[in-house]
């Protein structure tokens, strides 16, 4: 009764404090709690993490159910705002005498539906520590939140069984933009705390947070602490902290290099996702223009390969292959478009740009020169009238000879490799850090040689000689040496055939067929391969089919894959991927049966982003050194299974072999030709503002 009385009085006390403070600004949304979901201290509220943001934190809080017997507890928390109504996250906990727990969290909120109705309470449902058979902190809950000026109050009911079994309530009072007072009843104890939110540093898109919490029912005055940070997944600086507005409300930016302000979540029809244009820069010269030889020379100087410039009637045709803008193909397209508009002057009516990769023509953009020039100058945010984007017939190009051919052009990609073992029976965290240099040499059209090395650099003690994970650390080795040939037999249909050393001890083939017709919203893909193990002569085969759908307004793809995977396990995989500029977050599910006839299921989260400057060095003497255009890190957990002949078959532990592996080396079609599966008319129409941004950032300052 005493605890229920406290839970009822606490929000009333906070309301009284709110009236006294006189603060009127809205509360920050979706701050990370000490449990890994957004909320107060140990209880959730109905908001979710800001869309397109990653929150991470560490806390030393001991769980009340076992704190009497543990000397310490370490908790590592992460959460991603995947949509404006969905957050997903994970948590790793280590407590001596209580074990280790790696778990996932999920929360769905109605906030996106009621954002224009401030008096309507927000409802959310969520799950903590879902999926596994070794759960220690499992709970399911329903929560309602309402904002009253600077105060947010929440109340809900949890189903337990490990945490939040029963009714709970809490509140957060915003005193200043950087300080909140927090209070709650978490079904076991009444807690009080404070949260500090620091603003982003100058031109660094990170904000830091700190939380302190004490319990009225257990050693009052002793504090648990949490420290964390939040970072936007597009890595762009905001003019104001996003927590002060609903995700997707459209924040202004303080972007360097004259970049466009950040887009609204739902721009008006006919207006590009850049929303408000930047201050108009110098327009590409509309006068007499430049000789075509000068334009060709400028593009070669920019580092473009296979450059062709010529005319067909009143149309200026420019073909090129980008080698320097390795975050996104649209950066190169914007620079080339600006240079071509300047060279065209008033002599040409239409501009046609042909985008090439490995000397294969993959995309065509046509637009009136005058309209495109105005758009690139920032004079309008509306797509140029008469714009056409499509996939050209195979072999189409500009009249005349090509300059700066890609023959023997070589790129050396230097990037790290990271393997981690989290929450195992041997250690809370083990790692292997290695260098993964890749050398790629272009040959004739569509052909290349590719080599990759694996060089271990540093590792944890459990990978030393005689330790449990020693087999996961190999000596320095050549990991792959293959020849690939890509073909375009029909528009939107690509074929890749590869052969050689697939991995360091297996030789064979990797073949791929890709078809993405029309606007590129749909994509069908077939992967097939065969390898022979060196030494044993054992043969293995895989064959996979997949379908992918792309929804442009959210840069969202859904892909299903089925068949026999790399480890010869058979089944399916489902991936939900979303891009924020050039950073991708993937949620995936795997369900396969191995060669031992045991069935495994797993869920995971993957983060992918470029690990190289937005503009890399130009090739010098046919050689370019750069970072990776897509570096990925994934963490997954196997779900509860009932495999026979396994003493731990009911637990969620690591499978004895990799599950549902889809071979995708750097020369695969999506990576080497299609801009990480983003070189399509649908994607380009959605991101035309990036062309303007690239021109104003890299081309216009030279004018």
C-alpha positions in Angstrom: 0.0 0.0 0.0 2.9 2.3 0.9 4.5 1.7 -2.5 1.2 2.4 -4.4 0.8 5.6 -2.5 4.3 6.7 -3.5 3.6 5.9 -7.1 0.4 8.0 -7.0 1.9 10.9 -5.2 5.1 11.1 -7.3 3.5 12.5 -10.5 1.5 15.0 -8.4 4.7 16.2 -6.8 6.3 16.7 -10.2 3.2 18.5 -11.5 3.6 20.9 -8.5 7.2 21.5 -9.4 6.3 22.1 -13.0 3.8 24.8 -12.1 6.5 26.5 -10.0 9.2 26.3 -12.7 7.1 28.0 -15.4 9.0 26.2 -18.1 7.0 25.9 -21.4 9.3 24.2 -23.9 8.5 20.7 -25.0 10.2 17.7 -23.4 13.0 15.8 -25.1 11.8 12.7 -26.8 13.0 9.1 -26.5 15.9 9.4 -24.0 17.6 6.1 -23.1 16.7 4.6 -19.7 18.9 2.5 -17.5 17.2 -0.6 -19.1 18.0 0.0 -22.8 14.6 1.2 -23.9 13.6 4.9 -24.0 12.0 5.9 -20.8 12.4 7.4 -17.3 14.9 5.4 -15.1 13.8 1.7 -15.0 10.4 2.2 -16.6 9.5 3.0 -20.2 7.4 5.9 -21.5 5.4 5.9 -24.7 8.0 7.7 -26.8 10.6 6.0 -28.9 14.2 6.9 -29.8 14.4 9.7 -32.4 14.1 8.4 -35.9 17.5 8.0 -37.5 19.4 8.3 -34.3 21.5 5.8 -32.4 21.6 6.0 -28.6 24.2 4.1 -26.6 25.0 4.1 -22.8 26.8 2.4 -20.0 25.4 2.0 -16.5 26.6 0.3 -13.3 23.1 -0.2 -11.9 22.5 -3.6 -10.2 19.2 -5.3 -10.8 17.1 -5.4 -7.7 16.5 -9.1 -7.9 20.1 -10.1 -7.5 22.0 -7.0 -6.2 22.5 -8.6 -2.7 24.7 -11.3 -4.1 26.7 -9.5 -6.9 29.7 -7.2 -6.2 29.2 -5.3 -9.4 27.2 -5.2 -12.6 28.1 -3.7 -16.0 25.4 -2.9 -18.5 25.9 -1.8 -22.1 22.8 -0.4 -23.9 22.1 0.5 -27.5 18.9 1.7 -29.2 18.1 2.8 -32.8 15.1 4.8 -33.9 14.3 2.8 -37.0 11.0 4.5 -37.7 9.2 7.4 -36.0 7.0 4.7 -34.4 9.6 1.9 -33.8 12.8 1.6 -31.8 14.9 -1.5 -31.6 17.8 -2.1 -29.3 20.0 -4.5 -27.4 21.6 -4.9 -24.0 24.6 -6.8 -22.7 24.7 -7.3 -18.9 27.4 -8.9 -16.8 27.0 -9.5 -13.1 29.3 -11.8 -11.2 27.3 -14.6 -9.5 24.3 -13.8 -11.7 25.7 -14.6 -15.1 25.7 -12.8 -18.5 22.8 -11.8 -20.6 22.6 -10.6 -24.2 19.1 -9.5 -25.1 17.0 -7.5 -27.5 14.4 -4.8 -26.9 11.6 -3.5 -29.1 8.9 -0.8 -28.7 6.0 0.4 -30.9 4.5 3.8 -30.3 1.4 5.6 -31.5 3.2 9.0 -31.3 3.5 9.3 -35.1 -0.3 9.1 -35.4 -1.1 11.7 -32.7 1.8 14.2 -33.3 -0.7 16.8 -34.5 -3.0 16.2 -31.5 -1.0 17.2 -28.4 -3.9 16.5 -26.0 -4.2 12.9 -27.1 -2.1 10.6 -24.9 0.6 8.5 -26.6 0.3 4.7 -26.3 3.2 2.2 -26.7 3.7 -1.6 -26.4 7.1 -3.1 -25.9 9.2 -6.2 -25.0 12.4 -6.5 -23.1 14.8 -9.5 -23.5 12.7 -11.1 -26.2 13.4 -14.3 -28.1 15.9 -16.2 -26.2 15.6 -19.2 -24.0 18.1 -18.0 -21.4 16.2 -14.7 -20.6 17.0 -13.1 -17.3 15.3 -9.7 -17.7 12.2 -10.6 -19.7 9.1 -8.3 -19.6 6.2 -7.3 -21.8 4.5 -4.0 -21.2 1.9 -1.4 -22.2 2.4 2.2 -21.3 0.6 5.5 -21.8 2.3 9.0 -21.7 0.9 12.5 -21.7 2.8 15.8 -21.9 1.7 18.7 -19.7 4.0 21.6 -20.7 7.5 20.7 -19.4 6.2 17.6 -17.7 5.7 14.1 -19.2 3.8 11.6 -17.1 3.6 7.9 -17.9 1.7 4.9 -16.5 1.6 1.4 -17.6 1.3 -2.3 -16.8 4.0 -5.0 -17.2 3.6 -8.7 -17.5 7.0 -9.7 -16.3 8.0 -12.4 -15.4 11.5 -11.1 -14.6 10.9 -7.3 -14.5 8.0 -4.9 -14.3 5.3 -7.4 -13.2 2.4 -5.1 -12.3 1.6 -1.5 -12.5 4.2 1.2 -12.8 4.3 5.0 -13.2 6.8 7.8 -13.8 7.5 11.3 -14.8 10.1 13.6 -16.3 10.3 17.3 -15.6 12.3 19.5 -17.9 13.9 22.4 -16.0 16.2 23.6 -18.7 17.1 22.3 -22.2 20.0 20.4 -20.6 18.4 19.1 -17.3 15.5 16.8 -16.4 14.3 15.6 -13.0 13.1 12.0 -13.1 10.9 10.0 -10.8 9.1 6.6 -11.0 7.7 3.5 -9.3 8.9 0.5 -11.2 6.6 -2.2 -9.6 9.3 -2.9 -6.9 10.8 0.4 -5.8 10.4 4.1 -6.0 13.3 5.9 -7.7 14.4 9.5 -8.1 17.0 10.8 -10.4 18.2 13.5 -12.9 19.4 13.5 -16.5 21.9 15.9 -18.1 21.8 16.3 -21.9 24.7 18.2 -23.4 24.3 20.0 -26.7 26.2 18.9 -29.8 29.8 20.1 -30.1 30.6 22.5 -32.9 30.4 20.6 -36.2 30.5 17.2 -34.3 27.1 15.5 -34.6 27.3 13.8 -31.1 25.5 14.7 -27.9 26.4 13.2 -24.5 24.1 12.4 -21.6 24.5 11.5 -18.0 22.0 10.1 -15.5 22.1 9.6 -11.8 19.5 7.5 -9.9 18.8 6.6 -6.3 16.1 4.3 -4.7 13.9 5.4 -1.8 13.6 1.7 -0.8 17.3 0.6 -1.0 20.1 2.7 0.5 18.6 6.1 -0.3 21.4 8.5 -1.3 23.5 5.9 -3.0 23.5 6.6 -6.7 23.7 4.4 -9.8 25.0 6.3 -12.8 24.8 6.0 -16.5 26.7 7.8 -19.2 26.0 7.7 -22.9 25.8 9.5 -26.2 23.5 9.9 -29.2 24.6 10.3 -32.8 22.5 10.8 -36.0 23.0 8.0 -38.4 23.5 10.4 -41.3 26.3 12.0 -39.3 25.1 15.5 -40.0 25.2 18.4 -37.5 21.9 19.7 -36.4 21.4 23.4 -35.5 19.4 22.3 -32.4 19.2 19.1 -30.4 16.7 16.8 -32.1 15.3 15.8 -28.7 13.5 19.1 -28.6 11.2 18.2 -31.4 9.3 15.2 -32.7 11.4 13.0 -34.9 10.7 14.0 -38.5 9.6 17.5 -37.7 12.3 18.9 -40.0 15.3 20.4 -38.2 17.5 23.0 -39.8 21.2 22.2 -40.2 24.5 23.9 -39.8 26.1 21.7 -42.5 29.6 22.5 -43.8 30.4 23.0 -47.5 27.1 24.6 -48.2 25.1 21.4 -47.9 21.3 21.5 -48.1 19.3 21.7 -44.9 18.1 18.4 -43.6 14.9 17.1 -45.2 11.5 17.0 -43.7 10.1 13.5 -43.2 7.3 14.1 -45.6 8.1 17.0 -48.1 5.2 18.5 -50.1 4.5 16.8 -53.3 6.6 18.0 -56.2 9.3 19.4 -53.8 12.5 17.5 -53.4 13.5 15.9 -50.1 16.0 18.8 -49.6 13.1 20.9 -48.4 14.4 24.5 -48.3 17.3 25.2 -50.7 20.6 26.5 -49.5 21.6 30.0 -50.3 21.9 30.1 -54.0 25.4 29.6 -55.2 26.9 30.7 -58.5 25.0 29.1 -61.4 26.9 27.2 -64.0 27.8 29.8 -66.7 24.8 30.2 -69.1 26.9 32.2 -71.6 28.8 30.8 -74.6 30.1 27.9 -72.6 33.4 26.0 -73.1 34.8 23.8 -75.8 34.0 20.2 -75.3 37.7 19.4 -75.0 37.9 21.6 -71.9 34.9 19.9 -70.3 36.6 16.5 -71.0 39.8 17.7 -69.5 38.1 19.0 -66.4 36.3 15.7 -65.8 39.6 13.8 -66.2 41.2 16.2 -63.7 38.4 15.4 -61.3 39.4 11.8 -61.4 36.7 10.5 -63.6 37.4 7.4 -65.8 36.1 6.5 -69.3 35.1 10.0 -70.0 33.3 10.7 -73.3 31.9 14.1 -74.4 30.0 14.7 -77.7 26.9 15.9 -79.3 23.8 14.5 -80.9 21.9 17.4 -82.5 21.0 19.9 -79.8 21.9 17.4 -77.0 25.2 17.4 -75.2 26.1 13.8 -74.2 28.5 13.1 -71.4 29.6 9.6 -70.2 31.9 9.0 -67.3 32.8 6.5 -64.6 33.2 7.7 -61.0 36.3 6.6 -59.1 36.6 9.3 -56.4 33.2 9.9 -54.7 32.8 6.6 -52.9 30.1 7.5 -50.4 27.5 7.8 -53.0 27.4 7.8 -56.9 25.1 10.8 -56.8 28.0 13.1 -55.6 29.9 12.4 -58.8 26.7 12.9 -60.8 26.1 16.3 -59.3 29.6 17.5 -60.0 29.5 16.2 -63.6 26.1 17.7 -64.2 27.3 21.1 -62.9 30.4 21.1 -65.1 28.4 20.0 -68.1 25.8 22.8 -67.6 28.6 25.3 -67.4 30.3 24.0 -70.5 27.0 23.8 -72.4 26.3 27.6 -72.1 23.5 28.5 -74.5 24.7 26.3 -77.3 22.9 23.1 -76.2 19.3 22.6 -75.2 19.4 19.2 -73.5 22.0 17.4 -71.4 22.3 13.7 -71.3 24.5 12.1 -68.7 25.5 8.4 -68.8 26.7 6.8 -65.6 29.1 3.9 -66.0 30.8 1.4 -63.7 33.5 -1.0 -65.0 32.9 0.7 -68.4 29.3 -0.6 -68.4 26.6 2.0 -68.9 24.0 1.6 -66.1 21.9 4.8 -65.8 20.9 7.7 -68.0 19.7 11.2 -67.0 18.3 13.7 -69.5 17.1 17.2 -68.7 16.9 20.6 -70.3 20.1 22.5 -69.7 18.4 25.7 -68.6 16.2 24.0 -66.0 19.0 21.8 -64.7 21.2 24.8 -64.4 18.7 26.7 -62.2 18.2 23.6 -60.0 21.9 23.1 -59.4 22.3 26.8 -58.5 19.7 26.4 -55.8 17.2 28.7 -57.4 14.4 26.1 -57.1 13.8 22.9 -55.1 11.4 21.5 -57.7 12.7 18.8 -60.0 13.8 20.2 -63.3 10.9 20.2 -65.8 11.5 17.6 -68.5 13.7 15.4 -66.4 14.0 11.8 -67.5 15.9 9.0 -65.7 16.1 5.5 -67.1 18.3 2.6 -67.9 19.8 3.0 -71.4 20.3 0.2 -73.9 23.5 -1.7 -73.5 26.5 -0.1 -75.1 25.1 3.4 -75.4 27.7 6.2 -75.1 28.8 9.6 -76.2 30.1 10.2 -79.8 33.9 10.2 -80.0 36.8 8.6 -78.2 37.0 8.0 -74.5 39.6 9.7 -72.3 41.3 8.3 -69.2 40.3 4.7 -69.9 40.0 2.4 -66.9 42.3 -0.3 -68.3 44.7 -1.4 -65.5 43.3 1.2 -63.1 44.0 -0.2 -59.6 42.5 0.6 -56.3 43.9 -0.4 -52.9 41.3 -0.4 -50.2 42.6 -0.4 -46.7 39.9 -1.2 -44.0 39.8 -2.9 -40.7 38.1 -6.3 -39.9 36.5 -6.8 -36.5 35.3 -10.0 -35.1 33.7 -10.0 -31.6 32.5 -12.6 -29.1 30.0 -11.0 -26.7 28.5 -12.6 -23.6 30.1 -16.1 -24.0 30.7 -18.6 -21.3 34.4 -17.7 -21.4 34.4 -13.9 -21.3 32.0 -10.9 -21.5 33.9 -9.6 -24.5 36.6 -11.0 -26.9 37.7 -9.5 -30.1 40.0 -9.9 -33.1 41.1 -6.8 -35.0 42.7 -7.2 -38.3 43.6 -5.4 -41.5 41.8 -6.4 -44.6 43.5 -4.7 -47.6 41.8 -5.3 -51.0 43.5 -4.8 -54.4 41.3 -4.5 -57.5 42.5 -4.0 -61.0 40.2 -3.3 -63.9 40.8 -5.0 -67.2 38.6 -4.8 -70.2 34.9 -3.8 -70.1 33.3 -5.5 -67.1 36.4 -7.5 -66.1 38.6 -7.2 -63.0 41.1 -9.0 -60.8 40.4 -8.9 -57.1 42.6 -9.9 -54.1 42.1 -9.6 -50.4 44.4 -10.3 -47.5 43.7 -10.9 -43.8 46.4 -9.6 -41.4 45.6 -10.0 -37.6 46.7 -7.0 -35.7 45.4 -7.3 -32.1 43.2 -9.7 -30.1 42.0 -10.5 -26.6 43.6 -13.1 -24.4 41.1 -15.9 -25.3 42.5 -15.9 -28.8 46.0 -16.6 -27.7 47.6 -20.0 -28.2 45.9 -22.7 -26.2 42.9 -20.5 -25.5 39.2 -21.3 -26.4 39.0 -19.1 -29.5 42.5 -19.7 -30.9 41.0 -21.4 -34.0 39.3 -18.1 -34.9 42.7 -16.4 -35.3 44.5 -17.4 -38.4 48.0 -16.3 -39.5 48.6 -13.7 -42.1 47.2 -15.0 -45.4 45.9 -14.2 -48.9 42.2 -14.6 -48.3 40.8 -14.2 -51.8 42.2 -14.1 -55.4 39.5 -14.1 -58.1 38.7 -13.0 -61.6 35.3 -11.5 -62.2 33.5 -10.7 -65.5 30.3 -8.6 -65.5 28.0 -8.4 -68.5 24.9 -6.4 -69.5 23.0 -8.6 -72.0 19.8 -6.5 -71.6 18.9 -3.2 -70.0 18.5 -3.7 -66.2 19.8 -7.2 -66.5 23.3 -7.8 -65.2 25.4 -11.0 -65.0 28.6 -11.6 -63.1 30.8 -14.7 -63.4 33.7 -15.2 -61.0 36.3 -17.9 -60.4 39.5 -18.5 -58.4 40.4 -18.7 -54.7 37.1 -17.9 -53.1 38.5 -18.1 -49.5 42.0 -19.1 -48.5 41.4 -22.8 -48.6 38.6 -23.2 -51.1 38.7 -22.7 -54.9 35.7 -22.4 -57.1 33.2 -20.0 -58.6 30.8 -17.2 -57.5 28.1 -16.4 -60.1 25.3 -13.9 -59.9 22.3 -12.7 -62.1 20.5 -9.5 -61.2 17.4 -8.0 -62.8 15.8 -4.7 -61.6 13.4 -3.4 -64.3 11.8 0.0 -64.7 12.3 2.3 -61.8 14.3 -0.2 -59.8 11.8 -0.7 -57.0 11.8 -4.5 -57.6 14.9 -6.6 -57.9 15.3 -10.3 -58.5 18.7 -12.0 -57.9 20.1 -15.4 -58.3 23.4 -16.4 -56.6 25.2 -19.7 -57.4 28.6 -21.1 -56.4 30.7 -24.1 -56.2 33.9 -24.7 -54.2 36.4 -27.4 -53.6 38.3 -27.5 -50.3 42.1 -27.6 -50.7 43.6 -30.6 -49.1 40.5 -32.7 -48.5 38.9 -32.3 -51.9 35.5 -31.8 -50.4 33.0 -30.1 -52.7 30.3 -27.7 -51.5 27.6 -25.9 -53.4 25.2 -23.1 -52.7 22.3 -21.6 -54.7 20.1 -18.7 -53.5 17.2 -16.7 -54.9 16.1 -13.4 -53.5 13.5 -10.7 -54.1 13.9 -7.1 -52.9 11.4 -4.2 -52.8 12.5 -0.6 -52.4 10.2 2.1 -50.9 11.8 5.4 -51.9 10.1 7.8 -49.4 11.9 6.1 -46.5 14.9 4.7 -48.3 13.6 1.3 -47.1 14.2 -2.1 -48.6 12.7 -5.4 -47.7 14.5 -8.5 -49.0 13.7 -12.2 -48.7 16.3 -14.9 -49.6 15.9 -18.6 -49.7 17.8 -21.7 -50.8 21.1 -23.3 -49.8 23.5 -20.9 -48.2 27.3 -20.8 -48.0 27.6 -23.3 -45.2 25.2 -25.6 -47.0 22.5 -24.9 -44.5 19.1 -24.7 -46.1 16.3 -22.2 -45.3 15.5 -18.6 -45.6 16.5 -15.1 -44.4 14.5 -11.8 -44.2 16.1 -8.4 -44.0 14.6 -5.0 -43.4 17.2 -2.3 -44.3 16.9 1.5 -44.1 19.4 4.1 -45.3 20.0 7.5 -43.7 22.1 9.1 -46.4 25.0 6.6 -46.6 24.5 4.8 -43.3 22.4 1.7 -43.4 20.8 -0.2 -40.5 19.5 -3.7 -41.1 17.2 -5.9 -39.0 17.4 -9.5 -40.1 15.9 -12.9 -39.2 17.4 -16.3 -40.2 15.8 -19.7 -40.2 17.9 -22.5 -41.5 18.6 -26.3 -41.1 22.2 -27.3 -41.1 23.9 -30.4 -42.6 23.5 -31.9 -39.1 19.7 -31.6 -39.6 19.4 -29.2 -36.7 17.3 -26.2 -37.1 18.5 -22.8 -36.1 16.9 -19.4 -35.8 18.7 -16.1 -35.2 17.9 -12.3 -35.2 20.4 -9.6 -35.6 21.2 -5.9 -36.2 23.8 -4.7 -38.7 25.2 -1.2 -39.1 27.0 -0.3 -42.4 28.6 3.0 -43.4 31.5 4.3 -45.6 34.9 4.3 -43.9 36.6 6.7 -46.3 36.5 10.4 -47.0 33.5 11.6 -49.1 35.9 12.5 -51.8 38.9 10.2 -52.2 42.2 10.8 -53.9 42.3 10.8 -57.7 44.2 7.8 -59.2 47.9 8.6 -59.7 49.7 6.6 -62.3 46.7 4.3 -62.4 46.8 3.7 -58.6 44.3 4.9 -56.0 44.5 4.3 -52.2 41.3 4.7 -50.2 39.1 3.4 -47.5 36.1 1.1 -47.7 32.9 2.5 -49.2 30.9 0.0 -47.0 32.2 -1.2 -43.7 29.8 -3.3 -41.7 29.4 -4.6 -38.1 26.6 -7.0 -37.1 25.6 -8.5 -33.8 23.1 -11.4 -33.7 21.8 -13.9 -31.2 20.4 -17.4 -31.8 16.8 -17.9 -30.6 15.4 -20.6 -28.4 15.7 -24.0 -30.1 14.9 -27.6 -29.3 17.7 -29.4 -31.1 18.0 -33.0 -30.0 21.3 -34.5 -28.8 22.3 -31.1 -27.3 22.6 -30.6 -23.6 21.9 -26.9 -24.1 19.3 -27.3 -26.8 16.8 -25.1 -25.1 19.1 -22.1 -24.8 20.0 -19.3 -27.1 23.7 -19.9 -27.7 26.0 -19.7 -30.7 25.4 -22.1 -33.5 28.4 -24.4 -34.4 28.6 -22.9 -37.9 27.8 -19.6 -39.6 24.1 -19.3 -40.3 22.5 -18.1 -43.6 25.7 -16.6 -45.1 25.2 -14.9 -48.4 28.5 -14.5 -50.3 28.8 -10.9 -51.3 32.5 -10.0 -52.0 33.4 -6.4 -53.0 33.1 -7.1 -56.8 29.5 -8.3 -56.4 27.0 -6.5 -58.6 25.2 -4.5 -55.9 28.5 -3.3 -54.4 30.7 -2.7 -57.4 28.2 -1.6 -60.0 25.0 -0.4 -58.3 26.0 2.0 -55.5 25.2 -0.4 -52.7 21.9 -1.3 -54.5 21.0 2.4 -54.8 21.7 3.1 -58.5 18.2 3.2 -59.8 15.8 5.8 -61.2 13.6 5.6 -58.1 16.5 6.3 -55.7 17.8 9.1 -57.9 14.4 10.8 -58.1 14.1 10.7 -54.3 17.6 12.3 -53.9 18.0 14.8 -56.6 18.8 17.4 -53.9 22.1 15.6 -53.4 23.2 16.5 -56.9 22.7 20.2 -56.0 24.5 19.7 -52.7 27.5 18.0 -54.4 27.8 20.8 -57.1 27.6 23.6 -54.5 30.1 21.8 -52.3 32.7 20.6 -54.8 32.1 22.5 -58.1 30.5 25.9 -57.5 33.3 27.2 -55.2 35.7 27.0 -58.2 33.5 29.2 -60.4 
